[in-house]
Amino acid sequence: MTFCIGIKTKYGIVGLSDTRITSGNETTTSKKLYTVNRKKHAFFIMTSGLRSVRDKAITYFGELIEKEDATYDKLYKAVNGFADQVKRVAEEDMDSLEKSGFSFNLFSIIGGQLEEDKEPKLYLLYPQGNWIEIRQGTPFVIIGNTGFGNPVLRRSLKYDAPLYFALKSAFLAFDATRISSNDVDYPVDTVVMENDTYNIIENRFEQQELHHLSEFWNDTLKETINNLPAEILKKAFSHVELEESE
């Protein structure tokens, strides 16, 4: 499984992906992030799904970029270009994968800003090659293991959040997923793009660098639960106390 998240706020885009690859009982580390970073022309792709499908689609797209990147002046055109390569891989491999019991399940998060984009854009690309744009109403998208990180984001993240806040929220969503699932883990790769910089800042973080954040969150959560103004909940114990007094 995978954990990849993209967040769009009024200030730009943040992305984070884990690097855990699980194959049967074996686990390895592999980058799930692909970037193109040129003058006034930058975007990234994060993927979730079978590694063989991902690698093949990215290889095909890399060849396409070498020939046609200059023709992409808006991000949706690059998204369509990658979608074509995903569909190409589906035509070549889907039947044999399904006969072997595997699903063609390549989901992708694509974000960036090209020359004619008025602001950074963020898209979710489905395995079938269709896509949706991530907008203000729900300013984030997760692919892979999606369930555990959602509560943190829905409680905390708004479109007007600063990028630093968005990145911290992304980490907490990853951390919630990591402790709940053994197929999501460190190291993590991050991308940050501020509005109109046309530049992606990419970094990798190891567990020892971020472990103190997990500990701080655990301690703060316990303290908050202890301090929760929940006197009304003591009513739940009244019947138990009655039985004990009898």
N, C-alpha and C positions, 0 to 999 in steps of 0.2 A: 504494500500500500504506500501511500504518499501523503504528504501534507504540503500544499502550496496555497498561498494566499496573496491576493492583490487587493490593494486599498486605494481608492481615489478620493481625495479631499479637494477643497477649493484651492489648496496650495500645491498640489501635484500628486504624485503616485508613489506608493511604497509596495514592495513585494518581498516575500520571504518563502523559501522552500527548504525542506529537509533534504537529506542525501541518502537515506536508507534505501537499499535495494534488497528485497527478499525474494529468494528463489528456493522453494521447498523449505528445507531446514537451514539453508545457507543465507547469510546476510553479508552484504558488501556495501561500499560507499560509491556513489556515482553522482555527478552533477546533473541536475534536472533543469538547469537554467542556460539559455542561449541568448546572447546579446549582439546587437549591431549598434555601434557607437561611432557615428561620423558627424561631421560639422553640420549643425542644424538638422540632424537626421539620426534619431536614436530610438531603439525599441528593444524589448526583451520578450522571450517566450519561456514560460514554465509549463511543464507537462506532467500529467498523471496517466499511468497506464502501462501496458507491456513495454518493457525496455526495447525490445527488438523493433516494435512498431515506431516508438519514439525516435530511435537512432536512425531508422531508415527515412522517416519523414523529414527529420532535421537535415540529414545528408542531402536529400533531394532539394530541400529548400535552400541549403547553403549554395548549391550549384546554381539555383535560380537567382539568388541574390547577386552572385558574381556577374551574371549576365544582365539582369533587369532591375537592379536596385535603384538605379537612377530614375526609373519610370514611376516609382512609388513616391508620390508627394503628399499623400495622406495615409494615415495608419491603416484605415480600413482596407486600402488596396493591398498592403502587405499582408493583412489578415486573410484576404481572399487568396493571395498567392500561396500562403501556407496551407490554407484549406484545400486548395487544389492538390497539393502534395499529399495531404492526409487521405484524400479520396483516391489518389493514385495508389497509395500503399494498400488501401482497402480493396481495390480492384485486384491487386496482385496477391494479397495474403489472407484476406478475410475467410475465404472458403476453407483453406487448409488449416487456419487457426481454429475455426469453429469445429471442424472435423476432429481436431485434437483436444477439444474441450475447453478452448480458450475464447474469451470475448475480445472483439475489436473495440477497445475501450479508451482510446486516446483523447483525453480532455486537455485543453490548453488555456492558459491565461496569457493574454498578449497585451502589453502596455507600452506606451511611448508617445513621442511627438515628432512628426515629420514636418517638412517645410511649410505646408499649407494648412496644418492643423492649428486652430486658434488656441488650443490648450491641449495638455496631455490627455490621451484617451486610454481606456481600459476595456478589454473585450474578453468574453468567455466563448471559446470555440468548442463546439460539440464534435464527437467522433464522426457524425454524418456530414460535417463540413459547414453547417450553418452556425451562426453566432448571434450573441446579444451584446449590447454595450452596457457596461456598468455605469450607472448614473447616480444622481444625488439621493434618490429615495432609499436605496440600499447600497451604500458606498463601498461594499467589499464583496469578494467572491472567493470561495474555497473549493479546491478540487482535491480528490483523493479521499482521505479520511475526514469527512466534513462535519460530523456530529458534535464532537467534543469542544471545538473552539467557538461554535456559534454563540453560546450563552454569554461569554465574556464580551464579544463584539456587539451583540444586540443591546447589551446593557450600557456599554460605554462609548461606542464609536458613533460620531456624527460627522456629517459632511464638512462642517466648519472646523474640524479638529486640526491642529498643527501636525506636520509630518512626523515630528518626534513623538508626539502622543500616539499617532497611528502606528508607528513602528513598535512602540512598547506594547500596544494592544495586539499587534500581530504576533509578537513574541509570546505573550500570555496565552493566546489561542494555540500556538504551537506547543507550548509547555503543557497545557491541559490535554492536548492530544497525545503528546509523548508519554505522559504518565499513565494514560488510559489504553495505550495500544503499543504492542512491542514491535510493530513494523514501521514506526516513525521515530527518527532519532537524529542526533547530531552527526556531523556539523551542519550548520544552517548557512545558506547563502541569502544575502539581502541585496535588493536594488532600491535606490532612491532617485527620483527625478523631480526636481522642482519646476514649477511653471516657467516656460519660456527659456529654460537653460539648454534644452535639446541635448542633454548630457545625462547619462546613467552612471551613478556611482555604485559600484559593485564591491561587496565585501563578503568574507567568510568568517564565521565565528565558531570556535570550538567550545565544547561543553564547559571546560574549566574557566573560560572567559565569562560565561553567563550563569554559572551555577549559583552565584550569590543572589541573582535576581529571582531564581526559583525559590531559594530559601526565604528571601524577604517576603515573597508573595505568600508562601505557606504560613509564615509566622503572622503576617498581617491578617490573613483570612481567619486564622484561629482566634486572634484577638478580637476581630470584628464580630465573630459569632458569639464570643463570650460577652461582648458589650451590647449585643442586640437588644433593643428595648422591647422584650417579648414577654412581659408579665402575663399577658392574656393566655399564653401557652401553658402556664402552670395549671390551668383548668383541666388540661389533659390528664393530669396525675391525680385529680381529686377522687375518682372512683377507686383507684389503687389504694390510696390512703384510707378510704372508708373500709375497704375489705380488710386491711391490715388492723384497723382499730377494732373490728369485730372479732 
